[in-house]
């Protein structure tokens, strides 16, 4: 199976990189769900070797391709590689001019990759700096809400890696999440509001001396919003957490949001 897929995509990518990437990405989802991690990694390794020589009609197409590949490599999964992801982001960021919306979106998504795969305080510091740079440009409410949400989650992760300043980082996390929440409510983004409420509750729970009633209220607020969205599994998770039953090993509630 592995050899056939590699041969198929090695032939298809030079002819139509953008369209082939969509097909390749969908196959990666299927391979991950089917437990074929070795095949998924082999396809990613082969595309990584092939990508620098792929022909593109314009620089913008090349930037978009490498951006999307970087997002894939920076996401949790069998082919995840922070080093490769960041190298691919360098290609996109070198083409899209600083100050443009595309450049800021790539900065945010590179920060997402670091947040997902980072193992050190220094890496989280880099992610936070990238989110802040992106916020200079991402002033429209929807885009700004996404970046503020992700910044809030990053500060909570930083609190774990820098325990000496734990509550300071958690305060930054709460401030960013509350700012994201206000924007998402303003725009009527129900799913985004629910996710931010959930992460706001997690941040409050992480405090050195959390207020149990406030934490429960925050999880209940997230549950109510998920009920309105007809998302019963997420609502049930929030209510379990409100009762102090702990975080399950498997959860359908994601961490950060994209774009």
C-alpha positions, 0 to 999 in steps of 0.5 A, a space after each residue: 500500500 505504501 509504495 503504491 501511494 508514494 508512486 501515485 502522489 510522486 507522479 501527481 504533485 508536479 502536474 497539479 500541486 494545489 489540487 493534489 495536496 487536497 487529495 493527499 490531505 484527505 488521504 492523510 485523514 483516512 490513514 490516521 483514522 485507520 491506524 496506518 501511521 507508517 504509511 502516513 509518515 512515509 507520504 509526508 516524508 516523500 512530499 517533504 523531499 519533493 516539495 522544494 522542486 514543485 512548479 507553481 504558476 505564481 509565488 502566491 500559489 507556492 506560499 499557499 502550498 507551503 503554508 498548508 503543508 506547514 499547518 499539516 506538519 504542525 498538527 498532532 498526528 503521526 507525521 507531526 514535525 515542528 522543525 519541518 513545519 517551521 521551515 515550511 512556514 519560512 517559505 510562506 512568510 518569505 513570500 507574503 509581505 509583512 503587514 499583509 493579512 496572509 502574513 499575519 495568518 501564517 504567523 498565527 498558524 505557526 504559533 499554533 504549531 509551536 503551541 501544539 508540539 512545543 516542549 519548552 518554555 522558550 518555544 511557548 514564548 516564541 508562540 506568544 510573540 508570534 500571536 502578538 505580532 499577528 494581532 497588530 494586523 488581525 484587527 477584524 473582529 472574527 480573525 482577532 477573536 481566533 488569535 486572542 483565543 489561541 493566545 489565551 490557550 498558549 498562556 495557560 500552557 506556558 503556566 505549566 512550563 513556567 510554574 514560578 510565574 504560574 498565576 501571572 501567566 494564567 491572568 494573561 490567559 484569562 484576559 486574552 480569552 475574555 477579549 476573544 469571548 467578547 468579540 465572538 459574542 459580538 459577532 454571534 459566533 456560537 461555536 467559537 463562544 462555546 469553545 472560548 467559554 470552555 477554555 476560560 473555565 480551564 484557565 480559572 480551574 488551573 489557578 493556584 487557589 481556584 474559586 470552585 464555584 466560579 469554575 463550576 459556573 464557567 463550565 456550566 456556561 460552556 455547557 449551556 452554549 453547547 446545548 444551544 448548538 446541539 452538541 451533547 457530548 461537549 455539553 456533557 463533558 463540561 458538566 462533568 468538569 463542573 462537578 469536579 469529575 476530572 478531565 477524561 483522556 479522550 475529549 471532543 473539545 479542541 484546543 485552539 482554532 485556526 484561520 
